[in-house]
Amino acid sequence: MDHDEAARCWEGNAEAWTKLARAGYDVYRDGFNTPAFFDLLPDVVGLSGLDVGCGEGHNTRRLARRGARVTAVDVSETFIRYAREAEAAEPQGIDYRVASALALPFEAGTFDFATSFMCFMDVPQTDRVLAEAFRVLKPGGFLQFSICHPCYDTPHRRNLRDGHGRTYAIEIGDYFRNRTGDVVEWIFSSAPPEATAGLPKFQTPYFTHTLSEWLNLLMDAGFHIERLAEPRPDDEAVRVYPALQDAQVVAYFLHVRARKPS
């Protein structure tokens, strides 16, 4: 699958994704993934930041509330339209643009930092994505991103539950087979039938790498790896969002912070 096909998938996902996420059904994001990302994020007050693959802007708005001057890009015109509508309703000074992670429309050395929330595993040519992020950062700037954990989001994956419906293990396999555009159909499992009625399932393309490949790609792009995290929901999060219990068994997400040398 090439970049244009992947972009068409995300444009096709944007309406349903925005509707369901804004209704509160992206529970893995809201319950622990995004809070953990911001726990890892350094102080960004007064810094210029770029959010790559911003979607409808949920996390971008959180970045702006941290005191950063934020520009955000996404390949989907529909996502950007919804993000701009939210900016018009509650201005935070965010500049949203339709653009690809493979060809960022900015001069070299423009930003103090860059973020990407759950995007890079959905984009082809990961080496170019990381090279572009490196290019637009100022010397000493950092990139922080989250992805599905490469060790546990494998082509074969099965949730093993006990008699009470609680996950006790995740069966994984085919770890070394990198996916180069496999499309997975799904929708937020927490959304009830009445919320998803008439909505198409998401068509999500995957471009995966092993853990060592991800880290080597970052270093090949010129980054120094600074911090890693594997967020896990605590018991209180599972009490509020019971569906998160399986994410206490294995790491669903990987957070990475890397820095461009000064």
Secondary structure as UniProt FT lines:
FT   HELIX           3..22
FT   TURN            23..24
FT   HELIX           27..28
FT   HELIX           29..33
FT   HELIX           34..40
FT   TURN            45..46
FT   STRAND          48..52
FT   TURN            55..56
FT   HELIX           58..65
FT   TURN            66..67
FT   STRAND          69..74
FT   HELIX           77..89
FT   STRAND          95..98
FT   TURN            101..102
FT   TURN            108..109
FT   STRAND          111..117
FT   HELIX           120..122
FT   HELIX           126..136
FT   STRAND          137..148
FT   TURN            150..152
FT   STRAND          156..161
FT   TURN            163..164
FT   STRAND          167..173
FT   TURN            175..176
FT   STRAND          180..186
FT   TURN            189..190
FT   HELIX           193..196
FT   TURN            197..198
FT   STRAND          202..207
FT   HELIX           211..221
FT   STRAND          224..229
FT   HELIX           235..240
FT   HELIX           242..248
FT   STRAND          253..259
//
